[in-house]
Amino acid sequence: MNCCFAKEGEPTCFTWIGQANTPRLKARYQFQLALVNSITFAILFFCFPALFFTVPALILAVQAVKRFDDGNEEGCNRFVLMSFILNIIGIVVGFLIIFVALVVLFF
């Protein structure tokens, strides 16, 4: 395995979810999304409460890839869905914190 759990013949990075046409690729996409969100919110924007959602989403995405590799496609789909929901909640929380911080700073 190389970059972001990519197997031989798989793309190493995704730009959008439409490129992921198998459950394993969707799990890898959720992993990359959670990783980028965790780095962005923690380091760039100091939105640490968003990490309560993005870090578990990252762990669930890793588990989804492992489940698919073990032959459990249904478990993979369930973990991808949970990771997706946590990613969305983390993004919303992060943007709300940024919005509130900007309102407090400028008004």
C-alpha positions as CSV (number, residue, x, y, z in Angstrom):
1,M,0.0,0.0,0.0
2,N,1.2,3.5,-0.7
3,C,-0.4,6.9,-0.3
4,C,-3.7,6.9,1.6
5,F,-4.3,3.1,1.5
6,A,-4.1,3.0,-2.3
7,K,-3.6,-0.5,-3.8
8,E,-1.9,-1.2,-7.2
9,G,-3.9,0.5,-10.0
10,E,-5.9,2.8,-7.7
11,P,-5.6,6.5,-7.8
12,T,-3.6,7.9,-4.9
13,C,-5.7,11.1,-4.4
14,F,-9.2,12.1,-5.2
15,T,-10.5,15.6,-6.1
16,W,-14.2,14.8,-5.7
17,I,-16.5,11.9,-4.6
18,G,-17.7,11.2,-8.1
19,Q,-14.3,9.5,-8.9
20,A,-15.0,6.9,-6.2
21,N,-17.0,4.1,-7.8
22,T,-16.4,1.2,-5.4
23,P,-17.0,1.0,-1.6
24,R,-13.3,0.9,-1.0
25,L,-12.6,4.0,-3.0
26,K,-15.5,5.8,-1.2
27,A,-13.9,4.8,2.1
28,R,-10.6,6.1,1.0
29,Y,-12.3,9.4,-0.1
30,Q,-13.9,9.8,3.4
31,F,-10.4,9.1,4.9
32,Q,-8.9,11.9,2.8
33,L,-11.8,14.2,3.5
34,A,-11.5,13.6,7.3
35,L,-7.7,14.0,7.2
36,V,-7.9,17.3,5.3
37,N,-10.7,18.6,7.6
38,S,-8.8,17.7,10.7
39,I,-5.6,19.4,9.6
40,T,-7.5,22.5,8.3
41,F,-9.7,23.0,11.3
42,A,-7.0,22.2,13.9
43,I,-4.0,24.0,12.5
44,L,-5.2,26.7,10.2
45,F,-8.4,27.9,11.9
46,F,-7.9,26.7,15.5
47,C,-11.4,25.2,15.5
48,F,-10.6,22.4,18.0
49,P,-14.3,21.5,18.8
50,A,-14.6,20.4,15.1
51,L,-11.9,17.8,15.9
52,F,-14.5,15.9,18.1
53,F,-16.2,15.0,14.8
54,T,-13.4,14.9,12.2
55,V,-11.0,12.6,14.2
56,P,-13.6,9.9,14.8
57,A,-14.6,10.3,11.1
58,L,-10.9,9.6,10.2
59,I,-10.8,6.5,12.4
60,L,-14.1,5.2,11.0
61,A,-12.8,5.7,7.4
62,V,-9.7,3.7,8.2
63,Q,-11.9,1.0,9.7
64,A,-14.0,1.0,6.5
65,V,-11.0,0.4,4.3
66,K,-9.9,-2.4,6.6
67,R,-13.4,-4.0,6.6
68,F,-13.5,-3.9,2.8
69,D,-10.1,-5.5,2.6
70,D,-11.3,-8.2,4.9
71,G,-14.2,-8.9,2.6
72,N,-17.0,-7.2,4.6
73,E,-18.5,-4.9,2.0
74,E,-21.7,-4.2,4.1
75,G,-19.6,-3.2,7.1
76,C,-17.5,-1.0,4.9
77,N,-20.6,0.8,3.6
78,R,-21.9,1.3,7.2
79,F,-18.6,2.8,8.3
80,V,-18.4,5.0,5.3
81,L,-21.9,6.4,6.1
82,M,-21.0,7.1,9.7
83,S,-17.7,8.7,8.6
84,F,-19.6,10.9,6.1
85,I,-22.1,12.0,8.7
86,L,-19.3,12.9,11.2
87,N,-17.4,14.7,8.4
88,I,-20.4,16.9,7.6
89,I,-21.1,17.7,11.2
90,G,-17.4,18.5,11.7
91,I,-17.5,20.9,8.7
92,V,-20.7,22.6,9.9
93,V,-19.3,23.0,13.5
94,G,-16.0,24.3,12.1
95,F,-17.7,26.9,9.9
96,L,-20.0,28.0,12.7
97,I,-17.1,28.6,15.0
98,I,-15.3,30.6,12.3
99,F,-18.5,32.6,11.6
100,V,-19.1,33.3,15.3
101,A,-15.4,34.4,15.7
102,L,-15.7,36.7,12.7
103,V,-18.9,38.2,14.0
104,V,-17.4,38.8,17.4
105,L,-14.2,40.3,15.9
106,F,-15.9,42.7,13.5
107,F,-19.1,43.7,15.2
